[in-house]
């Protein structure tokens, strides 16, 4: 059986943080099945590209997804993170 998935690790991390904005990097890594260091790089990428904002709350981070941010590839240029998230939630709710 193949090991690839349709969504990238960047998408997995972002969508997980949309659902659980207070998760620790360790918990994200465990759920996405990647290293904590990989999560750190991905979160950095998402912040740099404007898909995610980090708010410090005491010793913890709170992650705020920028739902109006558009996807980067030209084929998806008119689609926002919010559009994708809504589609995923609708699909989960219909099962």
C-alpha positions as CSV (number, residue, x, y, z in Angstrom):
1,X,0.0,0.0,0.0
2,X,1.3,3.5,-0.9
3,X,2.4,5.8,1.9
4,X,1.5,9.1,0.1
5,X,-1.6,11.2,0.9
6,X,-3.5,13.8,-1.0
7,X,-2.8,16.6,1.5
8,X,0.7,17.7,2.4
9,X,2.1,17.9,5.9
10,X,1.7,21.7,5.7
11,X,-2.0,21.2,5.1
12,X,-2.3,18.6,7.9
13,X,-0.6,20.9,10.4
14,X,-2.7,23.9,9.3
15,X,-6.0,22.1,9.4
16,X,-5.2,20.5,12.7
17,X,-4.4,24.0,14.2
18,X,-7.7,25.3,12.7
19,X,-9.6,22.7,14.8
20,X,-7.3,22.8,17.9
21,X,-5.5,26.2,18.0
22,X,-3.9,25.5,21.4
23,X,-2.1,22.3,20.6
24,X,1.5,21.9,21.5
25,X,4.1,21.1,18.8
26,X,4.7,17.7,20.4
27,X,0.9,16.9,20.0
28,X,0.8,18.1,16.5
29,X,3.8,16.0,15.6
30,X,2.2,12.9,17.1
31,X,-1.1,13.4,15.3
32,X,0.5,14.2,11.9
33,X,3.1,11.5,12.3
34,X,6.1,13.7,11.7
35,X,8.9,15.0,14.0
36,X,8.5,17.9,16.3
37,X,11.3,19.7,14.4
38,X,9.3,19.2,11.1
39,X,6.3,20.8,12.8
40,X,8.4,23.7,13.8
41,X,9.6,24.2,10.2
42,X,6.1,23.9,8.9
43,X,4.7,26.4,11.5
44,X,7.5,28.8,10.6
45,X,6.6,28.5,6.9
46,X,2.9,29.0,7.5
47,X,3.6,32.1,9.6
48,X,6.1,33.5,7.0
49,X,3.5,33.1,4.2
50,X,0.6,34.6,6.2
51,X,-1.4,31.5,6.8
52,X,-1.0,31.5,10.5
53,X,-0.5,34.0,13.3
54,X,1.0,33.0,16.7
55,X,-0.3,34.6,19.9
56,X,1.6,34.0,23.1
57,X,-0.7,33.2,26.0
58,X,1.5,32.8,29.1
59,X,3.9,30.0,28.4
60,X,1.7,28.5,25.6
61,X,1.1,29.5,22.0
62,X,-2.3,30.0,20.5
63,X,-2.4,29.7,16.7
64,X,-4.8,31.7,14.7
65,X,-5.3,30.6,11.1
66,X,-5.8,33.3,8.5
67,X,-9.0,31.9,6.9
68,X,-9.0,34.5,4.2
69,X,-5.6,33.6,2.9
70,X,-5.6,32.2,-0.6
71,X,-3.9,29.0,-1.6
72,X,-0.6,29.5,-3.4
73,X,-0.8,27.4,-6.5
74,X,-2.3,29.1,-9.6
75,X,-4.8,26.3,-10.0
76,X,-6.3,27.1,-6.5
77,X,-5.7,30.8,-6.5
78,X,-9.3,31.7,-5.9
79,X,-9.7,29.3,-3.0
80,X,-9.1,30.3,0.7
81,X,-8.1,28.3,3.7
82,X,-11.6,28.9,5.0
83,X,-13.1,27.4,1.9
84,X,-11.1,24.3,2.3
85,X,-11.7,24.0,6.0
86,X,-15.5,24.4,5.5
87,X,-15.5,21.7,2.8
88,X,-13.6,19.3,5.1
89,X,-16.0,20.0,8.0
90,X,-19.0,19.5,5.8
91,X,-17.6,16.2,4.6
92,X,-16.9,15.0,8.2
93,X,-20.4,16.1,9.3
94,X,-22.1,14.1,6.5
95,X,-20.5,10.8,7.7
